[in-house]
Amino acid sequence: MEAWAIALAVFAGRMIQNTVGTIRDILVIRGQRGRAAVLSFTETMIWLVVFCVVLQGFLAQPSGLVTVVNFLAFAGGFAMGSYAGIVVEEKMALGHVAIEVIPSGHDEEVGRELKRAGFPLTVFPCRGERGPHHMYLSVVPRRQMAAFLRRLEKIAPHAFVTIMDARIPSRVFRRQRA
């Protein structure tokens, strides 16, 4: 029974370690070095403890069933940690997104409604196959993305929308939003 508890602890530890690592990777990509450094330390400490537990079991019984189960738990925890890290990061909604909107009609109304809702907008004149119209660009915190899209769905349900991760906004943007 103790062997299964150890395998479960290995799985859980590895899952937590890789969840932290996945979030750290995302923070590095988004330029949040300080937070990423703290998570790197945490991730390494968890990995070290879990690895030592697996190594100790391996040294005690190199070809035993316990070793095989611990190896499977180690690998399985890593896989689940990748998935869990992405889910956790999505829930945390870190960073900003750039949302481009090309309405299918009533361009000015779309811009007025989005501005009235408090979303920052930059307007670009453009020309499509149906003639001249506008494209709107808004950079918003990811936690506001769903509200933006809900508002847009009400006023322009057939708009063409693209969403991209936006790396650290300029200092001017941060000062205006504060």
N, C-alpha and C positions, 0 to 999 in steps of 0.2 A: 504494500500500500504506500509506503514511504517513497518508493521509486516513482509512482504515478504522481504524487504530490510534487516531487522535484521536477518531473517533466512538465507538469502544469505551470510551475513557477518559472521554468526556463521559457516556456511558450509566452507567458504573460510578460516576463521581463523583456524578452526580445521584441515582442509586439510594442510595448511601451517605448523601448529604445528606438525602434525604427519609426514609430509615430513621431517622436521628438525629432529624429533625423530628417524626416520628410518635411516637417514644418520648418526646420532650420534651413534646409535647401531652398525652400520657397522664400524665406526671409532674406537669404543671401542674394537670390535673383532680384528681389525687390529693393536691395540696397540697405537693408536694416542690419548693419554690421553688429551693433551692440547686442541686440536681442539674439542674433545668430551665434555670437560668441558664448553667451550664457547657455544656450541650448546645446552647443557643441560640448561644453564641459559636462553637462548633465547626461547627454547621450553617451559620451565616452565612459563615464563612471558606471552607468547601467550596463553597457556592453562588457566592461571589465569584470563586473560581478557575475554576470550570466555566463560569460566565457569560462571563468574559473570554475564554476559549478559543473559545466559540461566537461571541462578538461579533467577535473578531479574524478568524475565518474568514468571517463575514458581510461585514465591511468589505473583505476581500481579494477576495471573489467574491459580491456580493449576490444574484445569480440563478443561481449555479452549483449543480451536483449536490452538491458537498461541503457547502454551506450547508443544503440540504434534508436531507441525511443527518444533519448535526449537530443540526438542529431536531428531527428524528424521534428521535434518540438522547436529546436533552434531555428531550423529553416522555415517551418510553418509560422512561427512568430514573426519572422522577418517579412514574409509575404503579407500576413494580416496587418502588420505595422504600416506597410506602404499604403494599403487601402485605407486604414484608419487615419493615417496622417492627412491624406487628401480630404477625407470627410471632415475631420476636425478643422482643417484650414478653411474649408468652404464655410463652415459654421462661424468661424472667427471673422470671416470677411475682411481680411487684412488688405491694406493698400487701396489703390484707386483704379478705376477703369475709364477708358476713353470710349464714349458711345457716339457713333456717327449715325445720323438719321437723315434719310432722304424720303420725304413724304410723297405720296402718290397724288396729292392735290392739297389745296388750301394751305399752301406753305406758310404764309404769314400767321395764320391762326395757330398753327402748330408751335411756331416760335413764341407767340404771345402766351399761350397756355403753359408751355414749359417754363418760361421766365416767371410767370405769375405763380407757379408752383415752387419757385425758389431755386431752380436749377440754373447753374451758369451756362451760358450758350455763346458760341461763336458761330456766325452765319457766313456761309460761303455761297456766292452765286455760282451756279453750274448749269450745264446744258445736257439734257438727255435726249432720248429718241422722241419724246413728246414736247420738246422745246425747253425754254429756260425755266429754272426753278431754283430752290435753295437746298443746301445741305447744312445740317446743324451738327456741331461738335460740342459735346459736354464732357468734362472730366469731373467725375464724382467719386466719393468714397464707395467702395464695393458694397458696404452695408446699405447704401441708398440706391443701388442699381435696381432692385426689385420694385421700389416705389416709382422710380423713373419709368421703367418699362410698363408698369400698370397704368400710369398716367398717359403714356404714349399710346397704349392699346385703346384707351377710351377716345382719344382725339384723332388718332391716325392709325387705325387697325391694319392698314395695308402698306405701311411705311417699310422701306428697306432699311434694316438696322444691322450695323456691325459693332461688335464689342471687343476691345483689346485691353490687355493689362497695360496700365500706365505706370511707368517707373516714377520715382520720387518727383512730385510736382515742384516747380520753381518756388523760390522763397516768396516771390510776389504773390503767387497763388495761395500759399499757406497764410501769409499775413492778411489777405483779403478775407479768407474763410474763418479766421480766428475771431 
